[in-house]
Amino acid sequence: EYQSVLIAGTHGKTTTSSMVGCVLLNAGLDPTIVIGGEVNAWDGNARAGAGRYLVAEADESDGSLVKLQGHIGVVTNIELDHPDHYDSLDEVVDIFQTFENHCETLVACIDSTAVVRSLDPDVTYSLDPDAGADYTASNVCYGAQGTQADIWERGQYLGQLSLGLLGSHNLSNALAAVAVGRLVGLEFQAIADALSRFEGARRRFEHRGEANGITFIDDYAHHPSELEVTLAAARLRAVQPSGDRRRVVAGFQPHRYSRTTVFLNEFAQSFGNADLVITTDIYSAGESDTGMVSGLELSDAIAAHHTNVVYQPTLDTVVEYLKTHLLSGDLVLFLGAGSLNQVIPDLVQFYDTAPKPAQAAL
């Protein structure tokens, strides 16, 4: 019934599909949208439009993406993220190759090694201007309040793009949205205008409050690669206009025993951009505890690479710790796909009424 635009990939699906939906909506194409996160622009995770396009996430976590037929398909990257469903990266690659065969036109990011090795996209994008991609960026400026870049289409300058989102991963997601917008016939300026107003999806570096000089951020990151790019974005946000740097505090609730077991070493090395790391017990997401890994073991593994790691097993102990250890100026991130973000309102309310804590000094 629609010309479907299907956004697939291990990371970035929700943000990219939200960006694409925003671009088509602002261009007056009245798309139907079905995505995995809530977006303020349409007050939820779905909208019913009267236009010919449907924008949807194509999810590899359970293999359901192979059931979809796409007019345009997008693959942001390929990694192993769901060892509860796949035994190897090769199995993940197989399912993306099936997805490719179900799409009339495939757009893909060639900054992903697995994409380059396994797919043959019709349209490519890359943050590397020398990669030979159809869409790329130059003169990139990553700042504390957003990102600016010059955008190119097959060697021709399209114009400047300004994003309110932080980090290279979001510029990459925006390039995917530019590619889709151009495929459906939009002028670059219309695409850039929509992306400049895009505020992001909820639980994707979502600002949840400010109290006593402390900023509270909620983010769904639950894979080592996601943690690294999210904390790199936090490091950008932590730079103040004066040039001074705020302290980055990372609270992390590991998600699934299977994922924590397989990626234990990668998780251990993902927190280099945090000044303080607080970890909890593992959120099972319905899995049984195999006894192969625990939250404490993950905390110890991180501590082997980081000098300031604290283990607080429950949400209650996390709250009690943060009520006595946060400092004015801190940028605090609540990371994970589980329930850790539930503690944010309590902490915001506490610091709203508490005496102002000491200023963090770095």
Rosetta blueprint (number, residue, H / E / L):
1 E L
2 Y L
3 Q E
4 S E
5 V E
6 L E
7 I E
8 A E
9 G L
10 T L
11 H L
12 G L
13 K H
14 T H
15 T H
16 T H
17 S H
18 S H
19 M H
20 V H
21 G H
22 C H
23 V H
24 L H
25 L H
26 N H
27 A L
28 G L
29 L L
30 D L
31 P L
32 T E
33 I E
34 V E
35 I E
36 G E
37 G E
38 E E
39 V E
40 N H
41 A H
42 W H
43 D L
44 G E
45 N E
46 A E
47 R E
48 A L
49 G L
50 A L
51 G L
52 R L
53 Y E
54 L E
55 V E
56 A E
57 E E
58 A L
59 D L
60 E L
61 S L
62 D L
63 G L
64 S H
65 L H
66 V H
67 K H
68 L L
69 Q L
70 G E
71 H E
72 I E
73 G E
74 V E
75 V E
76 T L
77 N L
78 I L
79 E L
80 L L
81 D L
82 H L
83 P L
84 D L
85 H L
86 Y L
87 D L
88 S L
89 L H
90 D H
91 E H
92 V H
93 V H
94 D H
95 I H
96 F H
97 Q H
98 T H
99 F H
100 E H
101 N H
102 H L
103 C E
104 E E
105 T E
106 L E
107 V E
108 A E
109 C E
110 I L
111 D L
112 S L
113 T H
114 A H
115 V H
116 V H
117 R H
118 S H
119 L L
120 D L
121 P L
122 D L
123 V E
124 T E
125 Y E
126 S E
127 L L
128 D L
129 P L
130 D L
131 A L
132 G L
133 A L
134 D L
135 Y E
136 T E
137 A E
138 S E
139 N E
140 V E
141 C E
142 Y E
143 G L
144 A L
145 Q L
146 G L
147 T E
148 Q E
149 A E
150 D E
151 I E
152 W E
153 E E
154 R L
155 G L
156 Q E
157 Y E
158 L E
159 G E
160 Q E
161 L E
162 S E
163 L E
164 G L
165 L L
166 L L
167 G L
168 S H
169 H H
170 N H
171 L H
172 S H
173 N H
174 A H
175 L H
176 A H
177 A H
178 V H
179 A H
180 V H
181 G H
182 R H
183 L H
184 V L
185 G L
186 L L
187 E L
188 F H
189 Q H
190 A H
191 I H
192 A H
193 D H
194 A H
195 L H
196 S H
197 R H
198 F L
199 E L
200 G L
201 A E
202 R L
203 R L
204 R L
205 F L
206 E E
207 H E
208 R E
209 G E
210 E E
211 A E
212 N L
213 G L
214 I E
215 T E
216 F E
217 I E
218 D E
219 D E
220 Y L
221 A L
222 H L
223 H L
224 P H
225 S H
226 E H
227 L H
228 E H
229 V H
230 T H
231 L H
232 A H
233 A H
234 A H
235 R H
236 L H
237 R H
238 A L
239 V E
240 Q L
241 P L
242 S L
243 G L
244 D L
245 R E
246 R L
247 R L
248 V E
249 V E
250 A E
251 G E
252 F E
253 Q L
254 P L
255 H E
256 R L
257 Y H
258 S H
259 R H
260 T H
261 T H
262 V H
263 F L
264 L H
265 N H
266 E H
267 F H
268 A H
269 Q L
270 S L
271 F L
272 G L
273 N L
274 A L
275 D L
276 L E
277 V E
278 I E
279 T E
280 T L
281 D L
282 I L
283 Y E
284 S L
285 A L
286 G L
287 E L
288 S L
289 D L
290 T L
291 G L
292 M L
293 V L
294 S L
295 G H
296 L H
297 E H
298 L H
299 S H
300 D H
301 A H
302 I H
303 A H
304 A L
305 H L
306 H L
307 T L
308 N L
309 V E
310 V E
311 Y E
312 Q L
313 P L
314 T L
315 L H
316 D H
317 T H
318 V H
319 V H
320 E H
321 Y H
322 L H
323 K H
324 T H
325 H H
326 L L
327 L L
328 S E
329 G L
330 D L
331 L E
332 V E
333 L E
334 F E
335 L E
336 G L
337 A L
338 G L
339 S L
340 L H
341 N H
342 Q H
343 V H
344 I H
345 P H
346 D H
347 L H
348 V H
349 Q H
350 F H
351 Y H
352 D H
353 T H
354 A L
355 P L
356 K L
357 P L
358 A L
359 Q E
360 A L
361 A L
362 L L
